[in-house]
Each structure stands twice: as C-alpha cells, then as structure tokens.
C-alpha cells in the first residue's frame, strides 16, 4: 500500500491521452499551479429562468391577465423557495427526483395566490385550475427534460469532468469500469491511484500533483482500500487541490460514517459515498447560520462581559500576566485557526500544549483554573472566535492538528467532521462526550449532527449546553 501504482490501464480513450503512466520516476515535474476549478454550468441559471418564466405566465393566466406585479412576485417567490432548498445545485451524483419538493413549493405559492387573488378581481375557475396545475407541475417536467438532455450530452459531445479513484482494489476497479460504461453519471475516470504515507514517493504530495497536472475535478476516496494512517492526508490532499471529494465508507458503515436516513449518502454506480467537500446544507442555510452565530455571539458578549472581566482578573491574580491561552486548532475543511481560552495552567513548552491529551488532575492547576475548567467558563473567549468566523456556536469541537492526524488513523469517520464549521458546543458534548471519552463515539455523534442539521437542533443543543453549565447535568 505504501508504493504508488500506475494509473489503471482500463481508461476511456479521452482519458488515456491525458494520463500517461504516473509513477515516482516517470511523472513529469510539475511546479506550482493554480487550483483546478470546477466548470460553472449554466444549467442552474437556465432552470431558475425557466421556473420564473413559467410561474409568471401561469400566475398571469390565473389572475386573468391582471396584476402583473403580483404574478412577477409569484415567480420570484418560487425561485427563492427552490434556491433555499438547494434545488438549483448541479449534482454529480444521482439523487432522488426533485419533482415532489418542487411541486410542494409551487403549491405553497399557488395557495398564497389563492388568498390574494380576490383582492385583484373575481376568479375564473375554468382558467384558474389549469393554470394552477401548470404552475405546480411545470418545474418538475422541466427538470425531467433537462436531466435527459444532460445525460444525452454526456454520452455525446460534452465530456464529463475527469475523476480520479484513490484506491487499488476490487471496488476501485469496479468504479473505473462502471463510470466508463455509464457516462451519463457525469464522471469520466482518469484512472486509479494508490495512497501512501505523506512526504514519500507514493503519498499525498504526488496525489496533489496528479490532480493539478490533469485538471481533475472529482476525487473518489475508497476507504476500504487505504491504510487507516493514510486516510487523513489523502482526503486533505484532495480538498487542498480543490477537488470535489467523495468518500466511499468502510464496508459495514463503521467508524461513524453517516448511515443515510437524512439523504446525505449518495450512490455512485450503486456504491454508497459521502460528499465531503460540499456542505451538507445549502447557501441560504449557511448564511442564516452565520448570521445567527454572529448575532448570538455579540449578544452573549454584551451580556457576559462582566463575567469575562471577572474571569480575566481572577486568572491574572492566580497566575500572573497572560490571561488568554492561544492554541492552533483545525476548523472547516481542516483549515487551522488560533483558538482562545482563559489560561488555566502554564504548559512547560509548546510541544506539551500541542501533544498532551489531558491535564486532568495536574498539580499546576490552581483553584481558579479548576473552577473555570469545571464550569466551562474558560471557553468563553471563543465567542470572539465565533465573531471572527473561525467557529460557530454549535458544531463539532475543534481539535489540535497532532490529534486530528492521530484520530484519523484509527477512526476514518473522524475526517468527515470537518464538513462544517467547528463549534463551541456540539451534539457530542451535551451528551457527555468530552475530555477523555471515546473518539469513535464523538465522531458518530458529530456526523449525526451534521447529517441531520437544522436550526431547531442548534437551539436544542444550546439549551442543553446552558442546562449542563447551570445544573451540571448532560442530556
């Protein structure tokens, strides 16, 4: 597993020309190159334009040609509802039909028009009901036609984006063979590549180089065919190269990978996989969550500043200058940031701070430090991390780079926690999984939170957090 194999010989004709044998000695030297960019498809814009136009025409017919402004508002409302639900995203993987969610949102707009229409004029049932049916059914029909057109184009003149399979076993062979036979899926296999330890001839640096050299847009990482210690650097290399990264979970769904009831697990030629580099929720929800975090953190800072001041004064009195402790942690997509905490002890050196797992019972912790740790008040400076955008109020807890690498070796599902911003509190923490507790169970709880995220769940976790801080009781 530590040596790099050449790209599989079973390549489609177009890929064979682009991908000569890649090995430690035979690969051309490649200098710094820009990150490959996924080609922007005009399809989402065309679908939104189609929805707006059809909705406007149907609404005008329903209103008897009156109230053009109201008809335009109906078209805009439909587009906004579909956009918020992520129904204009270009999806590489086959997904369940969008017909039902499209029809539900269109029916909601029709219901609103039904309430407002009497103010415009008397309704004409002979026209109203056919126009309403067109309003509700047209978006799904357009999607069906667009899907067939895209599949026909992928089999014809429009070459799908290049895809690299990371793994060298039976499953990766099947994926190369199946994607080659089914171009309508939209992933053209460049070949397969072995994963090896980082900083070696067969490791992650070569993976980044291959991705850059051949403009690979999608990488499929088969966990069953990668050594546990190679998972984290492999996934990181794909993400850093700008690839859409799809992770094929271990057989049996081990290591806390999402089981699929939320619909986050997709199927690639029948093989379950998890999109890792795409957020589990859409842009509108991300914007809403960020605004909620910013407003919540600023409000808490405005209310709790006397508590912060008292904690800082107590730490200064007990241990002298330097009341804040700064430490490197990994956040969204594995990006490092500096986490802030109140200092509860002074480590011997930076190595101890970065690599020592627990300081529970350490004699250097004074009464003030012990109280702050016991009540979690030492975490309050992280509200500033939330304001800066390093963290969210709710999300998987961030960890130090040393331990992320270590945990990824024994728990491949751990890397999937980085699909969303890290948080001050999370689903695992409110259930007592903090400190010296099972890493595998933390990954399971964190991935469950990611795959079932909602604003209601965030509010529930915040309430459980306050309950735990005040009553000292987990959920």
C-alpha positions in Angstrom: 0.0 0.0 0.0 3.0 2.3 0.5 4.1 2.1 -3.2 2.3 4.1 -5.9 0.8 2.1 -8.7 0.3 3.5 -12.2 -3.0 4.7 -13.4 -5.2 1.8 -14.2 -4.9 0.6 -17.8 -8.7 0.4 -18.3 -9.1 4.1 -19.2 -11.5 5.6 -21.7 -9.9 6.9 -24.9 -10.2 10.5 -23.9 -8.5 9.9 -20.5 -5.7 7.7 -21.9 -4.5 10.6 -23.9 -4.4 12.8 -20.9 -3.0 10.3 -18.4 0.3 8.7 -19.2 1.7 6.2 -16.7 2.2 8.0 -13.4 5.0 6.8 -11.1 7.6 8.2 -8.8 10.2 8.4 -11.6 8.2 8.7 -14.8 5.9 11.6 -13.8 6.8 15.0 -15.2 7.9 17.6 -12.8 5.1 20.0 -12.1 5.6 23.3 -10.4 3.1 25.4 -8.5 -0.1 25.5 -10.5 -3.5 27.2 -9.8 -6.1 25.0 -8.1 -8.3 23.3 -10.6 -11.7 25.0 -10.9 -14.9 23.2 -11.5 -16.5 24.4 -14.7 -19.5 26.5 -14.0 -22.6 25.0 -15.6 -25.3 27.4 -17.0 -27.9 24.8 -16.1 -28.9 26.3 -12.6 -29.4 29.7 -14.2 -31.4 28.3 -17.0 -33.6 26.3 -14.7 -34.3 29.3 -12.5 -35.1 31.4 -15.5 -37.5 28.7 -16.8 -39.2 28.4 -13.4 -39.6 32.2 -13.1 -41.0 32.5 -16.7 -43.4 29.6 -16.4 -44.6 30.7 -13.0 -45.1 34.3 -14.3 -47.1 33.1 -17.3 -49.3 30.7 -15.1 -49.9 33.3 -12.5 -51.0 35.9 -15.1 -53.4 33.3 -16.5 -54.7 32.6 -13.0 -55.2 36.3 -12.3 -56.9 36.9 -15.7 -54.1 39.0 -17.1 -54.3 41.4 -14.2 -51.7 42.3 -11.5 -48.5 41.7 -13.4 -46.6 42.8 -10.3 -48.2 40.0 -8.3 -47.5 37.5 -11.0 -43.9 38.5 -11.1 -43.7 38.3 -7.3 -45.1 34.7 -7.5 -42.4 33.8 -10.0 -39.7 35.3 -7.8 -41.1 33.6 -4.6 -40.9 30.2 -6.4 -37.3 30.7 -7.4 -36.3 31.8 -3.9 -38.0 28.8 -2.3 -36.3 26.5 -4.7 -33.0 28.2 -4.2 -33.3 27.9 -0.4 -33.9 24.2 -0.8 -30.9 23.7 -3.0 -33.0 22.7 -6.0 -30.7 24.5 -8.4 -27.5 22.8 -7.5 -25.6 20.9 -10.1 -25.2 17.4 -8.6 -22.6 15.0 -9.9 -24.3 12.0 -8.2 -27.7 10.6 -8.9 -30.2 11.9 -6.4 -33.9 11.1 -5.8 -36.3 13.0 -8.0 -36.8 16.7 -7.2 -40.4 16.5 -8.5 -42.0 16.3 -5.1 -40.2 19.2 -3.3 -40.7 21.3 -6.4 -44.4 20.6 -6.5 -44.8 21.3 -2.8 -43.1 24.7 -3.0 -45.1 25.6 -6.1 -48.3 24.6 -4.4 -47.4 26.9 -1.5 -47.1 29.8 -3.9 -50.4 28.9 -5.6 -52.1 28.8 -2.2 -50.7 32.3 -1.4 -52.1 33.5 -4.8 -55.4 32.0 -4.0 -55.6 34.1 -0.8 -54.5 37.3 -2.6 -56.4 36.8 -5.9 -59.9 38.0 -4.6 -58.4 41.4 -4.0 -57.5 41.7 -7.7 -60.8 40.5 -9.1 -63.2 37.6 -9.4 -61.6 34.2 -10.1 -62.4 32.2 -13.2 -62.3 28.5 -12.3 -62.2 27.4 -16.0 -58.8 29.2 -16.2 -57.6 29.1 -12.6 -57.3 25.3 -12.2 -55.5 24.5 -15.4 -53.1 27.4 -14.8 -52.5 26.3 -11.2 -51.8 22.8 -12.4 -49.3 24.2 -14.9 -47.7 26.3 -12.1 -47.3 23.2 -9.9 -46.3 20.6 -12.5 -44.1 22.6 -14.9 -40.9 22.8 -12.8 -40.7 19.1 -12.3 -41.4 18.5 -16.0 -38.6 20.9 -17.0 -36.2 19.1 -14.6 -37.1 15.7 -16.2 -36.4 17.0 -19.7 -33.2 18.7 -18.6 -32.0 15.5 -16.9 -32.5 13.5 -20.1 -30.8 16.3 -22.2 -27.8 16.3 -19.8 -27.4 12.6 -20.0 -27.6 12.6 -23.7 -25.0 15.3 -23.9 -22.7 13.3 -21.6 -22.9 10.4 -24.0 -22.3 12.7 -26.9 -20.1 15.8 -27.5 -19.9 17.1 -23.9 -17.1 15.3 -22.0 -17.8 14.9 -18.3 -15.2 16.2 -15.8 -12.2 14.0 -15.1 -12.4 11.8 -11.9 -9.6 10.1 -10.0 -10.3 7.0 -8.0 -8.0 6.8 -4.9 -7.6 3.1 -4.1 -6.2 0.0 -5.7 -8.6 -2.9 -5.1 -11.7 -4.6 -6.4 -14.0 -1.7 -5.5 -11.9 0.9 -7.3 -11.6 -1.4 -10.3 -15.4 -1.6 -10.4 -15.8 2.2 -10.2 -13.4 2.8 -13.1 -15.2 0.1 -15.2 -18.7 1.3 -14.2 -18.1 5.0 -14.7 -16.6 4.3 -18.1 -19.7 2.3 -19.2 -22.1 4.9 -17.8 -21.0 8.4 -19.0 -24.5 9.7 -18.1 -23.4 9.7 -14.4 -21.1 12.6 -15.3 -17.7 11.4 -14.0 -15.1 10.3 -16.5 -12.5 8.1 -14.8 -8.9 9.2 -15.3 -7.8 6.0 -13.5 -7.0 4.9 -10.0 -4.1 5.8 -7.8 -2.7 4.2 -4.6 -2.5 6.2 -1.4 0.7 6.2 0.6 2.2 7.9 3.6 2.7 11.7 3.2 6.0 13.1 2.1 7.0 9.9 0.3 7.1 8.9 -3.4 3.6 7.3 -3.2 1.9 9.7 -0.8 -0.2 12.8 -0.7 2.2 15.2 -2.5 2.0 13.0 -5.6 -1.7 13.0 -5.4 -1.9 16.7 -5.4 0.5 16.8 -8.3 -1.6 14.4 -10.4 -4.8 16.3 -9.6 -3.1 19.6 -10.8 -1.5 18.0 -13.8 -4.7 16.5 -15.3 -7.2 19.1 -14.0 -9.1 16.5 -12.0 -12.3 17.9 -10.7 -13.6 15.0 -8.6 -11.7 12.5 -6.4 -13.3 9.3 -5.1 -11.5 8.0 -2.0 -12.2 4.3 -1.3 -11.6 3.9 2.5 -11.6 0.1 2.3 -8.5 0.2 0.1 -6.5 2.8 2.1 -4.5 2.2 5.2 -6.0 4.0 8.2 -3.0 6.2 8.7 -3.2 7.4 5.1 -6.9 8.5 5.2 -6.4 12.0 6.7 -3.5 13.1 4.4 -5.3 11.7 1.3 -8.6 13.5 2.0 -6.7 16.6 2.9 -4.7 16.5 -0.3 -7.8 16.2 -2.4 -9.5 19.1 -0.5 -6.4 21.3 -0.8 -6.2 20.6 -4.5 -9.7 22.0 -4.9 -11.4 18.7 -5.8 -14.9 17.7 -5.1 -14.1 14.8 -2.8 -16.4 11.8 -2.5 -15.6 9.3 0.3 -16.7 5.7 -0.1 -17.3 4.5 3.6 -15.8 1.3 5.0 -17.9 -1.7 4.4 -20.5 -2.2 7.2 -20.8 1.6 7.8 -18.2 1.5 10.5 -16.4 4.4 12.1 -19.3 6.7 12.5 -19.9 7.4 8.8 -23.4 8.7 8.0 -25.9 5.8 7.7 -28.1 7.6 5.2 -31.6 8.3 6.6 -31.0 12.0 6.1 -30.3 11.5 2.4 -26.7 12.8 2.7 -25.3 9.5 1.5 -25.4 9.2 -2.3 -24.9 6.2 -4.6 -22.2 6.2 -7.3 -22.9 3.3 -9.7 -24.6 1.6 -6.7 -21.7 2.3 -4.3 -22.6 4.5 -1.3 -20.4 7.6 -0.9 -20.4 10.8 1.1 -19.7 14.2 -0.5 -17.0 15.5 1.8 -16.1 18.9 0.4 -19.6 20.1 0.0 -21.5 21.5 2.9 -24.5 19.3 4.0 -26.8 22.4 3.9 -27.3 25.0 1.2 -26.0 28.5 0.8 -29.2 30.2 2.3 -28.9 28.0 5.4 -25.2 28.7 5.7 -25.8 32.4 5.5 -28.6 32.1 8.1 -26.5 30.1 10.4 -23.6 32.6 10.1 -25.9 35.5 10.9 -27.4 33.6 13.9 -23.8 32.8 15.1 -22.7 36.5 14.8 -25.9 37.9 16.4 -25.7 35.3 19.2 -22.0 35.7 19.9 -22.3 39.5 20.0 -25.4 39.3 22.3 -23.6 36.9 24.7 -20.5 39.2 24.7 -22.7 42.2 25.5 -24.4 40.3 28.4 -21.4 38.3 29.7 -18.7 40.9 29.6 -18.7 41.3 33.4 -18.2 37.6 33.8 -15.4 37.7 31.2 -13.8 40.6 33.1 -14.1 38.8 36.4 -12.6 35.6 35.0 -9.7 37.5 33.5 -9.0 39.3 36.8 -9.1 36.0 38.7 -6.7 34.3 36.2 -4.3 37.3 36.4 -4.3 37.2 40.2 -3.7 33.5 40.3 -1.1 33.0 37.6 0.1 36.5 36.5 0.2 38.1 33.1 -1.1 36.4 30.0 -4.7 35.5 30.9 -5.5 34.2 27.4 -4.2 30.9 26.1 -3.8 30.6 22.3 -3.7 27.3 20.6 -3.8 26.1 16.9 -6.9 24.1 16.1 -8.3 22.8 12.8 -11.7 24.0 11.6 -13.8 23.8 8.5 -12.1 21.7 5.7 -9.1 21.2 8.0 -8.1 24.9 7.9 -6.0 26.0 11.0 -7.0 28.8 13.2 -6.0 30.2 16.7 -8.4 29.2 19.4 -8.8 31.4 22.5 -9.3 30.2 26.1 -8.7 31.6 29.6 -5.4 30.2 30.8 -5.9 27.5 33.5 -2.2 26.4 33.7 1.1 27.2 32.1 2.4 24.3 29.9 6.1 23.5 30.1 6.5 24.3 26.4 4.6 24.4 23.1 5.2 20.7 22.5 3.3 19.8 25.7 0.5 22.1 24.8 0.1 20.7 21.3 0.6 17.0 22.1 -0.6 16.3 25.7 -4.1 14.9 25.6 -5.4 15.7 29.1 -4.3 17.8 32.0 -7.0 16.5 34.4 -5.6 16.3 37.9 -2.4 18.3 37.0 -0.9 19.8 40.2 -0.2 23.1 38.3 -3.9 23.8 38.0 -4.9 26.2 40.8 -8.3 26.7 42.4 -9.3 29.4 39.8 -8.2 27.3 36.9 -10.0 24.2 38.3 -13.2 26.2 38.7 -13.0 27.7 35.2 -12.5 24.2 33.7 -15.2 22.6 35.8 -17.8 25.2 34.8 -16.5 25.6 31.2 -16.1 29.4 31.8 -12.6 29.0 30.3 -14.2 28.6 26.9 -16.0 32.0 26.9 -13.2 33.8 24.9 -14.2 31.6 22.0 -17.1 33.9 21.5 -14.6 36.1 19.8 -13.6 33.2 17.6 -17.3 33.0 16.6 -17.4 36.7 15.8 -14.3 36.4 13.6 -15.8 33.4 11.7 -13.3 30.8 12.9 -16.1 28.9 14.7 -19.8 28.5 15.1 -21.8 28.5 18.3 -22.8 24.8 17.5 -20.7 22.3 15.7 -18.1 19.6 16.2 -15.4 20.6 18.7 -12.1 21.6 17.1 -9.0 19.6 17.8 -5.3 20.1 17.6 -3.5 19.1 14.4 -1.5 16.4 16.1 -4.6 14.6 17.4 -6.5 15.1 14.2 -3.8 13.1 12.4 -3.7 10.5 15.2 -7.5 10.0 15.4 -7.8 9.8 11.6 -5.6 6.8 11.6 -7.8 4.8 13.9 -11.2 6.4 13.1 -11.6 7.3 9.4 -15.0 8.8 10.1 -13.3 11.5 12.1 -12.2 13.4 9.0 -15.9 13.8 8.0 -16.4 16.1 11.0 -14.7 18.9 9.0 -17.5 19.2 6.5 -19.0 22.1 8.6 -17.6 24.8 10.9 -16.4 23.7 14.3 -18.3 24.9 17.3 -18.1 26.0 20.9 -20.5 23.2 21.8 -22.0 20.3 20.0 -24.2 17.2 20.0 -21.4 15.0 21.4 -20.5 17.5 24.2 -24.1 17.8 25.5 -24.2 14.0 25.8 -21.1 13.9 28.0 -18.6 13.1 25.2 -15.9 15.5 26.2 -12.5 15.2 27.8 -11.1 11.6 28.0 -14.0 9.8 26.2 -14.4 7.7 23.1 -13.2 9.4 19.9 -15.2 7.0 17.8 -18.4 7.8 19.6 -17.7 11.5 19.3 -17.3 11.1 15.5 -20.5 9.2 15.4 -22.4 11.9 17.3 -20.8 14.8 15.3 -21.5 13.2 12.0 -25.1 12.5 13.1 -25.4 16.2 13.9 -24.0 17.2 10.5 -26.3 14.9 8.6 -29.5 15.9 10.5 -28.7 19.6 11.0 -31.4 22.2 11.5 -31.8 25.5 13.3 -34.1 23.7 15.7 -31.3 21.2 16.5 -28.9 24.1 17.1 -31.3 25.7 19.5 -31.8 22.5 21.3 -28.1 21.9 21.7 -27.6 25.5 23.1 -30.4 24.9 25.6 -28.8 21.6 26.6 -25.5 23.4 27.0 -26.9 26.0 29.3 -28.6 23.3 31.2 -25.3 21.4 31.6 -23.4 24.5 32.7 -26.0 25.6 35.3 -27.3 22.3 36.6 -24.1 20.3 35.8 -26.2 17.6 34.0 -25.8 16.2 30.5 -28.6 15.3 28.1 
